[in-house]
Amino acid sequence: MTTMSLPNPATTTLLLGGRVHSPAAPDATAMAVADGTVVWVGQDSVGRALHPDAEVIDLDGAFVAPAFVDAHVHATSAGLLYSGLDLTGCRTLGQCLDLVRAYAAEHPGVLIWGHGWEEVNWAEGRPPTRAELDEAAGGAPVYLSRIDVHSALVTTALLHRAPGARDADGWSEQGPLARAAHHHVRRAAKESLTTAQRQQAQRLFLKHAASLGVAAVHECAGPDISSPEDLTDLLRLSAAGDVPQVFGYWGEAGGLAVAKELGATGVAGDLFVDGALGSRTAALCEPYTDDPSTSGALYLDADAVAEHLIACTRAGVQGGFHVIGDRAVAQVVAGFAKAENVVGAAALAARHHRLEHLEMVTAEQAARLAGWGVIASMQPLFDDAWGGTDRAYAQRLGLPRGAQLNPFATVAAAGMVLAFGSDVPVTPVDPWATVRAAVYHRTEGLGISPRAAFTAHTRGGWRAAGIQDGISGTLQPGAPATYAVWSAGELVVAAPDEKVQRWSTDPRSRVPALPRLDADAELPRCLRTVLRGRTIHHIEEDRR
């Protein structure tokens, strides 16, 4: 591949000698781009004849495909994970405390922001107590979010900055703080960060996402998860043009005016109907198997859901919710039914409202949601990390309940639009691993085809953000030139009736091929990411 960067979008650029993923020409080796738009795809010789004066980029066999869209991120928190205290690799309680102790010694006098502890598989079977954390931190204020970000460990020093936490729902004298108490301490921790720290974290995250072939992200902001200032800074950074595009969502009931002032795409994202399974705050119809004393937390009921949907629909704005547990899903479906009685099914469907996670949805519920035009924003790496018969979901919920989550095949079969994301920092931004996880679901029959999974992580993300032009997220004439260039091995097409077991390399299938996604296959490596004709990431492939 040549060393030149893509020129200004006003110049015609001809990419030659590659493998282009295009529904217009599945065997294409070349693509022409002008004014930030794909103007032609086809074979090299024809491209040279049609565009003799174009700036040429030799792809040297690389794979060119629509760039990924991550439909659920938390940019600042992700950037803080990259630059702060990363606990995702901790295997014991002692290791967690050792990392806190070392970080406090290296960064005296500052807030310690950490993320990623998960006590489920620790030998001790529990997280550190507050007394243990106080000792390790040496008096520093510490905020350590659990892997699901629905509970956190904090030191006494941070609690001094959040006095309301002690009287709030979810308070624990020595254990993790959840629910409203968690929101109090998270807000105090956020307010302890400087503007420069936040902005540095945001840029770090966006550059990292671009390096993985992601050209757009959906930031799920809100009063309990971030702040108006945080979203404003992120949207301003995105507008600079050298990072992925950001679609901002503001998750607040009654937040229409705030969302409009912020320039948000919708009043959706992390507007919590319930919590998360790992923290035992997802709202369930039956108690948690590993703690029968609780069935989780329901923050919004059907009436509140309906009220939000009616307001958003009448305002012509996309609305939506965070929903995980089966009791929460039932309340959301009932809320949509109530909203339909007021505004009508057509008006409701026209807004393409969205639901985040939707982990415990049934086929009947998915069919009803599809009828209302609802988009399912889901995270396949959740199943990869916690699904199946022997991981965290099974531990929390028992079997068979714990092995039936994230039913991508059920949702797709019902006709719902799928949009895939990471929920970073909950799971990492890793698009090809995400596509593979959606195909190889840990429960037989719940995965989808590679083509459907790839579409959900590309075109589905644009559709979820309200771009319904039919071509965004594809590479065909007239589509935005938003793509990634990959170093990839053999390209294959999954047989339509046996999506995992059989693969085809026959070009006569006329279906655009994709890299192999088998468990032992090496996933593609991103060489270049382009957003509407402008390069936002570029590296040279080392061919030594």
N, C-alpha and C positions, 0 to 999 in steps of 0.2 A: 504494500500500500504506500502511496506517495506521502511525503511529509507535509504537503501543503494543507492548510486549513481551508474549510469551505469558504468561498468568497461571499461577499455581500449578496443577499437574496435577489438583488436586481440583476445579477449576472446569471446566465444559463450555465449550469453545471451538469456534466455527463459522467455518470458512474458506470464503469465498464468492467467486465471480467469477473463478475460476481454471481451470486445466486439470490435473486430478488423474490421475496414472498409477496406475490400480487395475485388477487383474484382475477385481474384482467389478463394476465399472461403467466400462468403457473410455471412455465419453463423459462422465464425471463432471466437474462444475464446482465441487463443494463437498465438504467433509469435516468431520465432527464428531469432537472429541477430548475424552475425559473420563478422569480418573484415569490419565493417561499412556498411554491406549489409544485406538485408532481405534474409534469406536462406530457410525459410519455414513459412507457415501459415496454421492453421487448428484447431483441437480440442485439449484440454488439455492432454487427455490421450495419444494421438498419439505423441504429442510433448515431453512428458516425456520419452516415449519409444525411440524416435529418438535421443534425446539429453540428455542422463542420467547424463552427467557430466557438464551440462551447469550451469551457474550462474542464479538463478531463481529470478524473480521479480513477486510478487503477486499483480496483478492489482486490486483485490477486486472489480470487477465489473466495473472498469473504461472503458471509451471509448477511443480507440486508432485509430488515423486517420492520414493521411498525414499532415505534418505541412503546415501552410499557407506560401504563398509568397506574399509580398506587392510589387506590380509592379510599384509603383511611390511614392518615399519618398524624403524628404529633411532633412537629419539626423541632421545637425547642427542647423538649424532653429527649428526643433522639440525639440531638447534637450534644446535649449535656452528658448523655451516656458515652458518646465517643470521646469526650474530653474529660470526663469526671470519673467517678468510682463505679466501675463495671462489676456487678456481682453475679452476672449470668452464668459464670463458670464455677461458682461455689458448689462444693460437694458436701460440706459439713458446716455446722454452726461455728466450730472453731476457726475454720478457714475464713468465714465471713467476718468474724471479729478481728482476725489478724489483718485482713485487708483494710478494715476501718482504722485500726491502730496505725498501720503504716501510712495510710493516706493522711491521717491527722498529723502525724509527725512531719510529713513533707509539705503540708499546707496549713501551717499554724494560723489561728485567728480568723479563719473564714468558714462560711457555711459549707458543710460537706453534703453534696447532692449525689446520691447513689441510687442504683436501680438494679433489679433483676434477681433478687433472692427468691428461692422457691424451696420451702422446707419439706415438701412432700416426700422426697427420696433421701433426705438427710438421715444419717444414722441416729441422730438425737431425736428426730421426729418432731422438732419444734424450732421456731426462730429464737433469736436472742431475746432475753428480757430487757426491760429498760435499764435496769441496774447494770447488766453486763455491757450494754451499749454505752452507757455513761462512762464506765471505766475505760473501755477501749478508745473512746473519742477524747478522753482527757478534758472534758468540759466543753467541747465544741458543740455548736448546734448542728444536728445531723438529721437529714431526711432521707430515708431509704425506702423507695417504693417496691412493693412486691412485683413479681413478673407481670401480673395482670393490671397493675396500677390502680387497684380498687381497695388497697389497704397499704399501710406503711408503718415502718418502725421509726421512732423518733427519740431523740434525747431530751432530757429535762430542760436543757438550755434552749431548745427550739420551742418547747411548750411554754416557756416564759413569754414568747412572742405570739402565742396563740391561746390566750387564757380561756376563750370560749370553748375549746375542745373538751375540757374536763366535764362540762355539763351537757355535752351533745350526744346524740344517739351514736353508738359505735365506739364509745370510750372504753378503754381498758387500762387498768392501773399499771400493768407490766407488759402486756402483749401488744400486738399490732393494733393500730387504730383504723377503723373502717367507717363507712357511711358518712354522716355529717361531721363526726370528729375528724375523720381523714381530710375532709374538705377544708376544715379550719387550719390544720397544720400544713397542708399543701399550699394553701394561700399564703401563709406566713413564710414558707420556704421560698415561694416564687418572689415575694416582695423583698426578700433578702438578696436576690440577684440584681446586679446592675444592668442597665440597658445595654452596655457593651458586652456583658457576658451572654445575654439573651441573643443579641444580634450575631455574635460570633458563633454561637451554637446553631442558629438557624442556617447561616451560610455553610457551616461545616456539614450539616445534614443535607442541604440541597445539592452541594457539590458531590457528596457521597452517592446520593440517589442518581445523579446524572452519570456517574461512573459505572453504574449498573444498568444503563440503558433505559432509565426512567426519565421521561420528558415532561410529566405533569403529575401533580399530587393533589389530593383532597385533604386539606388541613381541617381536622375536626376540633374546633375550639369551643370555648364556652366558659361561663363564670366559675364553674367548679373544676375545670381542667386547665385553663390558661387565663387570659385576660384580654380585654379589648386592645390594650397597647401591644400585647404580644402579636395578635393577629394583624394589626395595622403595620407593625414593623415587617412582618413576614410578607404581606402583600406588596409592600413597598420594595422589598428586596427582589421579589419575583418580577416586578415591573422593570427592573434594571436590564433584564434581557439575557444575562449570561448564565442563568440557572433554570431549572425546570419551572414550568408554569404552575402557579398555585391557585387552586379553587378553594376559597375560604368558606367554611361552614360555621355558623354560630348556633350552639345547642342550648337554647334557653326558652322555656315556656313563656309566652308573652313577649318574646324578644324580637318581634318584627321591626320595631323602630331602631333598636340597636344594630340589628343585622343590616338594615338599609344604610345606616350611618357608616358602618364599617366597610360597606361594599361587598358583603358576603354573598355567595351564590345562593344560599338557602338558610333557612332556620331549621337545621337538621344536624346530623352527626351525633355527637355525644350529648343528646338530650336524654337523660337516663330514665328509662322505665324501670330498670332494675340494675343490678351490679354484675359481678363476675363469679364464675363457678369456683375458681381457685380460692377466692376470699370468702366463699360461701355466702355471697350477697345476691347472686342470681336468683330470681324468684321462681320457686318450684311449686308444682301442684302437690307433690309428696315430699317429705323431709329428706335432707341429705342422708345418705347411707352411713357416712362416717361421722355424722353428728346429728342424730335424730332430733335434737333439741331445736333445730332451726330449719326453716324452709326458705331462707333468704329474705330479701328486702324488696318490696314493691314500692317504688317512688311515685309512679303515676298510675291511676286507674283508667278504665275505659272512658269515663266522662272527661278526664283531663286530656287524654289522647284525642278524643273527638273535638274538644274545644280548640286545641292547637291546629288540627287538620282543617277545621272549618275556617279559622282565621287565616291560615296560610293560603288555602284554596281561594278564598275571596280576594286576597291581596295579590293573587297571581304569582305566588312564591312557592318554591319547593320546600316542603317540610319533611320531618323525619325524626327517627328515634334510635337510640341504642336499646337493643332488646336481645336477651340471651335465654333465660329460663322459660320453661313451658307455660308457667302461669303468666309470665309477662307477655309471651306471644299471644296467649288467649285474650289478654286485656287489649292488646294492640288491634287484633282482628275485630274484637267487639267495638273498639273505638272507631275503626274505619267504617263499620256497618252503621254506627250512629251518625257519623259524618255524612255518609251517603244519603241518609234520610233527610238531611238538611240541605246539602248543596247539589246532590245528584251524582250518579256514578260517572257521567261524562266529564263533569267539571273536576271531580276528584282525580280521575285517570289522566286528565290533561296536564296535571302538575308534576307527574312522575315522582311522587313522594318516595322516600327511600328509608330502608331499615338497615341498621348496622348490625352485623354478626348473625342474627337470626339462627342461632345454633340448634334450637329444639323445636323446629317447625314440622308440622305433619303435612302429608300430601293434600289433605282437604283444606288446611289453612293456606298452603301455598297456592292452591287453585283460586281461592277467594282473593288473595292478595294480588295475584296476576290479573284478575278481572278488574281490579282498581288501578292497574298500571304501576304497581309498586316495584321498585328496584331493590334487589338484594345485594347489599355490599358485604361480602364475606371474606374470610381469611383462611385459606387452605392450610397454612402452616400451623394453625391451631390444632387441626387434626393430626398433622405430622408430629407435633410436640406432645400432645396430650390424649389423642384418640386411641381407638382399639380396645382390647380386652384387658390390658395389663398396665395401663398408664393412669394419669391423674384423673381423667374423667371417670374411668371405671372405679377408681378409689372413692371419689366423691359421691358418685351416683349409683354404684353397683351395676350389675349386669342383669338384663340386656340394656337397661336404660343408658348406661354410660358409653355404649358403643354405637349409638344411633345418632350422634350429633353431627352437625355440619353436613346435612344430606344434599350435596350438590346435585346429584342426579334427580332427586325428588323436586328440587326447586326448578331446575332446568326443564324437566318434563312438564311441570305445571305451566310453563310459559313465562316465568318471571325473567327479567333481564338480570344477568349476573355481572357484578363488577368486583374484581378481586383487589385486595390490598393486603397490607402487612399489620396495621395497627402498631407500627413501630413507635416506641421501643418494646412493645409486648413480644412481637416476633420480628426478626430482622427484615430489612428490605433485601429480597433475594428473588427476583422475578421468575427465573427459570426453575428454581426450587419450588416456588409457589405453584407454577403450572404443573410440575411433576407431582406435587402433593395432591392436587385436585384430581389428577388421573389415578394415582395409586392411593386412593383412600384406604385407611386402615381397616375399614369394614367393607366387605365384598358387596358390590352393587350400589354403593353410594358415590363412587367416582364418576367422572365424565370423560369424554374423549379429549385427546390432546388439542384438537382443533377448537373445541368448545372452551377448553380452559384457557388457551392462548387468546381467543377472542374476548373472554371475560376480563383478561388482564390488559387488553389493548383497547379495542373498540368499546367494550363495555364501560370502561372508565370515562370516556368522553360522553357516552349516552347518559351515564349517571349524573354527570355535571350539567345536563340539559342541552347538550349539543346533539341534535337529532337529525343531522344532515345526511346520514346514511353512508358517508365516506370517510369521516374523521376516524382515525385508527386503522385505516387501510392504506395501501400504496397502489393507487390507480389514478389515471388522469383526472385532475380537478381536486384531488385530495390534498390537504396540507402536507408539506414535506417534513413530516415529523417521524423520524425513523432512527434506528440504531444499526450499527455495523458490528458484526460479531465474527470472532474466530470460532468456527464451529466445524465439527466433523460431518459425517454422513447425514444427509437429510432423508427423512422417511415420511410416509403417509400411513396413518393407522387405518386398518380395515374398518369400515363403518359398523360392521356387526360384531367385531371383536376388538374393541378399542385398545386393549392392553396386550392381548396375547399375540396378535398378528400385526406385522408391519409390511409395508410395501415401498419399494423404491422405484416403481414403474411410473415414468412421467406421463403415460397415457391416461392416468387417473384424472388428470386436469384439476387436481386439488393441490393448492400450494403446500409444499412439504415443510416439515419442521425438523429441528434437530432431535436425535434420539433422547428419550427421557427415561430409559430403563434405569434401574437402581445403580447399575455399574457403569453407566455412561457418564463421560465427562461433559459437564454442562458448558454451554458457550461462554466465551469471555468477551466483554464489551470493548471495542476499539474506538468507537465514536458514537456520540449521541447528538442528534440534530433536532431542533425545535423550529418548525416553520422556516426551514432553510438556513438557520444559524446554528453553528456548532457550539454546544454547551459542554462537551467533553470530548477529548481526543487523546489517544496514546498511540505510539508506534508498536506494532507487533515485533517481538524479538524473534528473529528467524535464525539465530546462530545455533 
